[in-house]
C-alpha cells in the first residue's frame, strides 16, 4: 500500500535545494555583465542646471542643459564614465519616465532606463553610464528623456551631468 503524507524533513530539504539551484541557474542565464577598464582620470567636466523643465514627449528628446563636449587627445583612447543626477518627478499614475545617454548620437550602456515612475514619486535620482573605448577627437555627450504614455509629464530639476575621462 502506498502512503501519501507529509514529506520527510530530508526530502523537503532536497526539494528546497533543487528549487534554489533552478532559480539560481535561471537567474545566472538571464543576467549579463559588461566590464570595461580604464586608467587614471585625465579630465572632468560637469554642467548643472537649476531650472525645472518638463517633457510630454513619447519619443526621446534632449534634456535642456544636459550636454557636454569632451575631447580625447591625439593618439589616445578613452573611457567616459558619465553620471546624471537630478530631482525628478513622473506625473500621472502608472507612467514610466525614461532617460538615456548618447555619445556621438549612439546610446551608451546600460541604454534606455526607467529613471522615475509615478510609483516612486518625486526625489533625487542618479545613474551612471559608460562609453568607450573612444578614439581621439571631440565627442558629444547628451542626455535624453521621454514618457511612456501620451498626456504624461516628466520633470527634472536641479540637474547635474558629469563626465570623467579615463585614459585607456
C-alpha positions in Angstrom: 0.0 0.0 0.0 1.3 3.4 -1.0 1.0 6.0 1.7 1.0 9.7 0.8 1.5 12.0 3.7 3.9 14.7 4.8 7.3 14.6 3.1 10.2 13.8 5.4 12.4 16.7 6.5 15.2 15.3 4.4 13.0 15.1 1.3 11.7 18.7 1.9 15.3 19.9 2.2 16.3 18.2 -1.1 13.3 19.8 -2.8 14.2 23.3 -1.4 17.8 22.8 -2.6 16.7 21.7 -6.1 14.4 24.7 -6.5 17.1 27.1 -5.2 19.5 25.6 -7.8 17.0 26.0 -10.5 16.3 29.7 -9.6 20.0 30.5 -9.3 20.7 28.8 -12.7 17.8 30.6 -14.4 19.0 34.0 -12.9 22.6 33.4 -14.0 21.5 32.7 -17.5 19.4 35.9 -17.7 22.0 38.2 -16.2 24.6 39.9 -18.3 27.6 41.9 -17.2 29.6 44.5 -19.2 33.1 45.1 -17.9 35.4 47.9 -19.1 38.7 49.1 -17.6 40.4 52.4 -17.8 43.4 54.1 -16.3 43.7 57.3 -14.4 41.0 60.0 -14.8 42.6 62.7 -17.0 39.8 65.2 -17.3 36.5 66.0 -15.6 33.7 68.2 -17.0 30.4 69.0 -15.4 27.3 71.1 -16.1 24.4 71.9 -13.7 21.0 73.5 -14.2 18.6 74.6 -11.5 15.5 75.2 -13.6 12.7 72.7 -13.8 11.9 71.8 -17.5 9.2 69.2 -18.3 8.6 66.9 -21.3 5.4 65.2 -22.5 7.2 63.6 -25.5 6.7 59.9 -26.0 9.9 59.7 -28.1 13.4 60.6 -26.9 14.4 64.3 -27.0 17.3 66.2 -25.4 17.1 67.3 -21.8 17.7 71.1 -21.7 21.2 72.0 -20.5 22.4 68.4 -20.2 25.1 68.2 -22.9 28.9 68.2 -22.7 31.7 68.1 -25.3 34.7 66.1 -24.2 37.9 65.6 -26.2 40.2 62.7 -26.3 43.8 63.7 -27.1 45.5 62.7 -30.3 47.0 59.2 -30.3 44.9 58.1 -27.2 41.8 56.2 -26.5 39.5 56.9 -23.5 36.6 55.6 -21.4 33.9 58.0 -20.4 32.2 57.4 -17.1 29.1 59.7 -17.0 26.8 60.4 -14.1 23.4 62.0 -14.4 21.8 63.2 -11.1 18.5 65.1 -10.8 15.5 65.8 -8.7 12.7 64.4 -10.8 9.1 63.5 -10.8 7.0 61.5 -13.2 3.4 62.7 -13.2 0.3 60.6 -14.0 -0.5 57.3 -12.4 1.2 54.2 -13.9 3.6 56.2 -16.0 7.2 55.4 -16.6 9.8 58.1 -17.3 12.9 57.1 -19.2 16.3 58.5 -19.8 19.2 57.5 -21.9 22.7 58.8 -22.7 24.0 59.4 -26.1 27.7 59.7 -27.0 28.1 60.9 -30.6 24.4 60.0 -31.2 24.9 56.4 -30.0 23.2 55.1 -26.9 25.7 54.3 -24.1 25.4 51.3 -21.8 23.2 50.5 -19.9 20.9 52.0 -22.5 17.3 53.2 -22.1 16.3 53.0 -18.5 13.4 53.9 -16.2 14.7 57.0 -14.3 11.5 57.6 -12.4 7.9 56.3 -12.2 4.7 57.7 -10.7 5.0 55.0 -8.1 8.4 56.2 -6.8 7.3 59.9 -6.5 9.5 62.9 -6.6 13.0 62.7 -5.3 16.7 62.7 -6.1 17.8 60.1 -8.7 21.1 59.2 -10.2 22.6 56.9 -12.8 26.0 56.1 -14.3 26.7 55.3 -17.9 29.9 54.0 -19.5 31.1 54.7 -23.1 34.2 53.6 -24.8 36.8 52.9 -25.9 36.5 56.3 -27.7 39.2 57.4 -30.2 40.9 60.7 -30.4 38.7 63.7 -31.2 35.8 65.6 -29.7 32.8 63.7 -28.5 29.3 65.0 -27.6 27.6 63.6 -24.6 23.8 64.2 -24.4 21.0 63.2 -22.0 17.6 62.4 -23.5 14.2 61.7 -21.9 10.7 60.6 -22.6 7.4 59.4 -21.1 5.8 56.1 -22.0 2.2 57.4 -22.2 0.6 60.3 -24.2 -0.5 63.0 -21.8 2.1 62.2 -19.1 4.6 64.7 -17.8 8.3 64.1 -16.7 10.0 66.9 -14.8 13.7 67.2 -14.0 15.1 70.0 -11.7 18.5 70.6 -10.1 20.3 68.5 -12.7 23.9 67.7 -12.9 25.8 65.9 -15.7 29.4 64.9 -15.0 31.8 63.2 -17.5 35.0 61.6 -16.3 37.6 60.8 -19.0 39.8 57.8 -18.2 42.8 57.0 -20.4 42.9 53.5 -21.8 
